Amino acid sequence: MVDLHNVETYNADTGFKVGYLNELERMLEKVLPYAVLKSKPNLESRIRTLKRDWVIVYDMLNGKDNSDFGWDEHRQMVVVEDVVWNSYINAKIMFP
């Protein structure tokens, strides 16, 4: 996705332009010739999952009342004390 963003052909201010999935499919075919990944449904589904996961992580790090969460640069992961984590999980289960 970073390489596709840097190409600038499919880069737009608000995301990617139409046709980026087909270009991403061609790029992956060069690197993984026998994977047979298709833009629909494989790549489209994976991107939807990544966006959903990104929203969760973003909320943890920047959301209201989530100041106890931090980012461990070395391990590349969200860090927080167990008590805060359990409280966050319980709040998401009760009020998703």
C-alpha positions as CSV (number, residue, x, y, z in Angstrom):
1,M,0.0,0.0,0.0
2,V,2.9,2.4,0.7
3,D,4.5,1.6,-2.7
4,L,1.1,2.3,-4.3
5,H,0.7,5.5,-2.4
6,N,4.2,6.6,-3.5
7,V,3.5,5.9,-7.2
8,E,1.1,8.9,-7.1
9,T,-0.9,7.7,-10.1
10,Y,-3.6,6.3,-7.7
11,N,-2.9,8.7,-4.9
12,A,-5.5,11.3,-3.9
13,D,-5.8,13.7,-1.0
14,T,-8.6,11.7,0.6
15,G,-7.3,8.2,-0.2
16,F,-6.8,6.2,-3.3
17,K,-8.3,6.8,-6.8
18,V,-10.5,4.4,-8.6
19,G,-8.6,1.4,-10.0
20,Y,-6.1,1.2,-7.2
21,L,-7.2,-2.3,-6.3
22,N,-6.4,-3.6,-9.8
23,E,-2.9,-2.0,-9.6
24,L,-2.4,-3.5,-6.2
25,E,-3.3,-6.9,-7.6
26,R,-0.7,-6.5,-10.3
27,M,1.9,-5.4,-7.8
28,L,1.2,-8.4,-5.6
29,E,1.3,-10.8,-8.6
30,K,4.9,-9.8,-9.3
31,V,6.0,-10.5,-5.7
32,L,3.7,-13.5,-5.0
33,P,3.1,-15.1,-8.4
34,Y,1.3,-18.2,-7.2
35,A,-0.8,-16.6,-4.5
36,V,-3.7,-15.8,-6.9
37,L,-5.0,-12.9,-4.9
38,K,-7.8,-11.0,-6.6
39,S,-8.7,-7.4,-5.9
40,K,-12.3,-8.5,-5.3
41,P,-13.0,-10.1,-2.8
42,N,-9.5,-10.8,-1.3
43,L,-7.8,-7.4,-1.3
44,E,-11.0,-5.5,-0.7
45,S,-11.8,-7.6,2.3
46,R,-8.3,-7.3,3.8
47,I,-8.3,-3.5,3.4
48,R,-11.7,-3.3,5.1
49,T,-10.3,-5.3,8.0
50,L,-7.2,-3.1,8.2
51,K,-9.4,0.0,8.3
52,R,-11.5,-1.4,11.1
53,D,-8.5,-2.4,13.1
54,W,-6.8,1.0,12.5
55,V,-9.9,2.8,13.9
56,I,-9.7,0.8,17.1
57,V,-6.0,1.5,17.6
58,Y,-6.5,5.2,16.7
59,D,-9.3,5.4,19.3
60,M,-7.1,3.8,22.0
61,L,-4.2,6.3,21.4
62,N,-6.2,9.5,20.6
63,G,-9.7,8.9,21.8
64,K,-11.5,10.7,24.6
65,D,-10.8,9.4,28.1
66,N,-8.1,7.0,26.8
67,S,-5.0,8.9,27.9
68,D,-3.6,5.8,29.7
69,F,-2.9,4.0,26.5
70,G,0.6,4.4,25.0
71,W,2.6,3.2,22.0
72,D,5.8,1.0,22.4
73,E,8.0,2.0,19.5
74,H,10.3,-0.9,20.0
75,R,7.6,-3.6,20.0
76,Q,5.3,-1.6,17.7
77,M,2.2,-2.2,19.8
78,V,-0.3,-0.4,22.1
79,V,0.6,-0.7,25.8
80,V,-1.5,-0.1,28.9
81,E,-1.8,-1.5,32.4
82,D,-4.1,-4.6,32.8
83,V,-6.6,-2.7,34.9
84,V,-7.1,0.0,32.2
85,W,-7.2,-2.7,29.5
86,N,-9.9,-4.7,31.3
87,S,-12.0,-1.6,31.9
88,Y,-11.7,-0.7,28.2
89,I,-12.7,-4.2,27.1
90,N,-15.7,-4.2,29.5
91,A,-16.8,-0.8,28.2
92,K,-16.7,-2.0,24.6
93,I,-18.6,-5.2,25.4
94,M,-21.3,-3.4,27.3
95,F,-21.6,-0.4,24.9
96,P,-20.1,-1.4,21.5
